[in-house]
Amino acid sequence: MFGDVAQPEEYQTVEFTVYKNAKVMSPFDMPDYMLDYTIAKAKELLEGDNGSNAQEVATALKRDLDEKWQPCWHVTVGKNFASYVVHQKRRFVYFSIGKISFLAYKAQ
């Protein structure tokens, strides 16, 4: 329950698995090679000079995914956010590294 609004049953139970030292929501909808790359890049950005700035991390990851796998990727980074998105098949992942969560998906 979120405030006074009941959530649909399918959203009340979310499962996570640990993959490459990241907590990944299951099931993710992304090929393993993309998932590996996205998590590795997110870790690299968090460890970089701007790792404490969520907006800069999101911008850098979005630009990188656009360059590597064509636009239009969308990336959200932070400690607390909600979303409801429509994405292309095999182009969605939600994961956390430590206390920082990432949502990355491709839409047209």
C-alpha positions as CSV (number, residue, x, y, z in Angstrom):
1,M,0.0,0.0,0.0
2,F,1.3,3.4,-0.9
3,G,-0.4,6.0,1.2
4,D,-4.2,5.5,0.7
5,V,-3.8,4.0,-2.8
6,A,-3.9,0.3,-3.1
7,Q,-1.3,-1.1,-5.5
8,P,-2.2,-3.9,-8.0
9,E,-1.2,-7.3,-6.7
10,E,1.4,-7.8,-9.4
11,Y,3.4,-4.8,-8.0
12,Q,3.3,-5.8,-4.4
13,T,5.8,-8.7,-4.7
14,V,9.1,-7.9,-6.4
15,E,12.0,-10.3,-6.4
16,F,15.6,-9.4,-6.7
17,T,18.7,-11.5,-7.5
18,V,22.4,-10.6,-7.0
19,Y,24.2,-10.4,-10.3
20,K,27.7,-9.0,-10.7
21,N,27.5,-7.6,-7.2
22,A,24.3,-5.6,-8.1
23,K,20.8,-6.3,-6.8
24,V,18.8,-6.8,-10.0
25,M,15.0,-6.9,-10.1
26,S,13.8,-10.2,-11.5
27,P,12.9,-10.8,-14.2
28,F,14.9,-8.2,-16.0
29,D,14.2,-7.8,-19.7
30,M,17.6,-7.4,-21.2
31,P,20.2,-9.7,-22.8
32,D,23.0,-10.7,-20.5
33,Y,25.7,-8.9,-22.5
34,M,23.7,-5.6,-22.2
35,L,23.1,-6.2,-18.5
36,D,26.8,-6.9,-17.9
37,Y,27.8,-3.7,-19.7
38,T,25.2,-1.5,-18.0
39,I,26.1,-2.7,-14.5
40,A,29.8,-2.3,-15.2
41,K,29.3,1.2,-16.6
42,A,27.1,2.2,-13.7
43,K,29.8,1.0,-11.2
44,E,32.5,2.9,-13.1
45,L,30.4,6.1,-13.1
46,L,29.7,5.8,-9.3
47,E,33.4,5.4,-8.6
48,G,34.4,8.4,-10.8
49,D,34.8,12.0,-9.9
50,N,31.0,12.7,-10.3
51,G,29.8,9.6,-8.6
52,S,28.0,11.5,-5.9
53,N,25.9,13.5,-8.4
54,A,23.0,11.3,-9.5
55,Q,22.1,13.6,-12.4
56,E,25.6,13.5,-13.9
57,V,25.7,9.7,-13.5
58,A,22.3,9.3,-15.2
59,T,23.3,11.7,-18.0
60,A,26.6,9.9,-18.6
61,L,25.0,6.4,-18.5
62,K,22.2,7.5,-20.9
63,R,24.7,9.0,-23.4
64,D,26.8,5.9,-23.2
65,L,23.9,3.6,-23.8
66,D,22.6,5.8,-26.7
67,E,26.1,5.7,-28.3
68,K,26.5,1.9,-27.9
69,W,23.0,0.7,-28.7
70,Q,21.3,3.6,-30.5
71,P,18.9,6.2,-28.9
72,C,16.5,6.6,-27.1
73,W,17.6,5.2,-23.8
74,H,16.2,6.7,-20.6
75,V,18.0,6.5,-17.3
76,T,16.9,7.3,-13.7
77,V,19.4,7.2,-10.8
78,G,18.7,7.9,-7.2
79,K,17.8,6.6,-3.7
80,N,14.1,7.1,-3.9
81,F,11.9,7.2,-7.0
82,A,8.9,5.5,-8.5
83,S,8.2,4.8,-12.2
84,Y,5.7,3.3,-14.6
85,V,7.3,3.0,-18.1
86,V,6.7,1.4,-21.4
87,H,9.8,0.0,-23.1
88,Q,11.0,-1.9,-26.1
89,K,11.3,-5.7,-25.7
90,R,14.6,-6.8,-24.2
91,R,15.6,-3.3,-23.2
92,F,14.7,-2.8,-19.5
93,V,16.6,-3.2,-16.2
94,Y,16.2,-2.0,-12.7
95,F,19.1,-2.6,-10.3
96,S,20.8,-1.2,-7.2
97,I,24.5,-0.8,-6.4
98,G,24.7,-0.1,-2.7
99,K,22.0,2.4,-1.8
100,I,21.8,3.9,-5.3
101,S,19.2,2.5,-7.7
102,F,19.2,2.6,-11.5
103,L,16.4,2.3,-14.0
104,A,17.5,2.0,-17.6
105,Y,15.2,1.3,-20.5
106,K,14.9,2.0,-24.2
107,A,11.8,3.6,-25.7
108,Q,10.9,4.8,-29.2
